Structures are given as C-alpha cells and as structure tokens.
Amino acid sequence: MSKPDNVAGAVDAAKKSGATALNVLASAMLFNSRQTILSRIAALRLPAIFQWPDAADDGALIACGPSIVQMFRDIMSRQLVKLLRGVKPADIPVSSRPNLR
C-alpha cells in the first residue's frame, strides 16, 4: 500500500483474508489516515493496535510508542529557535530522536 486512497481497501482485504486484528505500523501516511482506518476497523469489528498514542485518543483500542505530535512539536520548536537565532539550515544536524531535556 503506497497511497492514502488504498488504506480502506487494505483494511478490508486484511479482514477478508482472515485477519482477526491489525497492527497499524508507524508511518506518516498511516498516521494521517488514522480516521479512515478507525472507521473501517469499527465497521468490521476488527481490533487494532497503533504505533502512535495519538490514535488511542481518537478511538483506537490500544496504542503504544512515542507521540508523533509531541515529537514534531519538540523537534520543530528547537529547529525554529536555532533558525531565528541565525544558525544556517545546513549547520543544523538532522536528528531522528529529539533531545527531550
């Protein structure tokens, strides 16, 4: 599945192939499509675990992992402060793990 338009069909196909639950992996596309996923799993009565806790707030059965919203908020605010202080974008290191101190 490579497009958000395919999300609902993928959930339906999983159920049709015998899935009794789903593990919704952590990806930006799936995070942004969580409302579609939540509506399909509710209609199909298919439990799912999400990799982003934000999905539990939206109605998922269970979710574990870091909050994508908080991660981006922390990373982006630090990057913005550096830019506003005059640091060149090329001099800002790329980090996949925010320093939460």
Summary of the structure (lengths in Angstrom):
residues: 101
radius of gyration: 17.2
end to end distance: 36.8
largest distance: 55.5
contacts: 237
relative contact order: 0.12
helix: 52%
strand: 8%
